[in-house]
Amino acid sequence: MPGNDLDLLIQGAKAAGDIATPYWQQSPQTWEKDAGAGPVTEADLAVDAMLKSSLIAARPDYGWLSEETEDDTARLSKDRVFIVDPIDGTRSFIAGERTWAHSLAIAEFGHVIAAVVYLPLRDKLYSAVKGQGAYLNGEPIRQSGCKALDHSNILSAQPNFDIQYWPRGVPIVNRHFRTSLAYRLSLVAEGRFDAMLTFRDTWEWDVAAGSLIATEAGATVTDGLGNSPLFNNPRPMLPGMLAACTDVHRDLCARLH
C-alpha cells in the first residue's frame, strides 16, 4: 500500500463532509431505491461522484465499489479496491440527526488495509492502517476490555435479540442503537460500547472501514457466522457482523452457535 493512501482517504472524507453538510436539515431531494434498498438523497449522489472522481484519479489502478455507483465487475480483477459508503446512515441524515458518517476503505486481496470513518457534525474522524493501530482525531483508541457478555453494552437493532437467533437463550445486555453500521463499529473501537452485532446480510460498504478500525483497536471482528470477513466479493455482501472485546465475542459465539 502506498504510504499516503490513508492521507488520501482522510482528504476524501473531509471533502465529503464539506459537500454533504450544506444539504443537512435543508430537505434534500430524496428517492427510494428499488427492491426496498432504502433511501438515497442528492447529497449521497454528490458525495459519491466527487469521491469516485478524486480517488480514482489519484489511484487509477484501484477498483471501485460504492453503494451509490452501479457495480462494475472489473473491480474483481484488481489487487486493491476502494470500498465506499458516501453517507452511511442516510435515514439519520434525512431525519436531521448527527450520527451519519462517510465510510472509506481500501481492500487488498480481500483484506481491508486502510480505513476512515468520518462524522463531520460530531467532529469525529476515526482512522486505521492495518498493523498500525486505530485512532480518533489522531489519538490512539482501544476497545473497552469488557470480560463478559451479560450486562455488557451492545449496539444492535432490536430484531437481533429475537429468540430465533439464540438457541442457548437471549443474553441480558444493555442494548443501544445507532443507524450507521460504520459508526457502531467505530464506537466499539473507541471503547464506548463493548460490542455491536447484526445478523442481517450486510453490504460491504457499510462495514469495510469500521471493521478494520475495530480490529486495530483490539476488538475481535467476524461475520455473523464467526468467520473472518473477506471483501470485494462478486456479491458484495457479508452474512452479518459481530465486533466485540475478545471475551465478549467468545461469549457471543458460544451463545449463538
Secondary structure, DSSP 8 states (H G I E B T S, - for coil): --TTHHHHHHHHHHHHHHHHGGGTTS---EEE-GGG--EEEHHHHHHHHHHHHHHHHH-TTSEEEETTS---GGGGG-SEEEEEEEEE-HHHHHTT-S--EEEEEEEETTEEEEEEEEEGGGTEEEEEETTS-EEETTEE--------STT-EEE--GGGGSGGG-TT-----EEE--S-HHHHHHHHHHTSSSEEEE-S-EEHHHHHHHHHHHHHTT-EEEETTS-----S-SS-EES-EEEE-HHHHHHHHHHH-
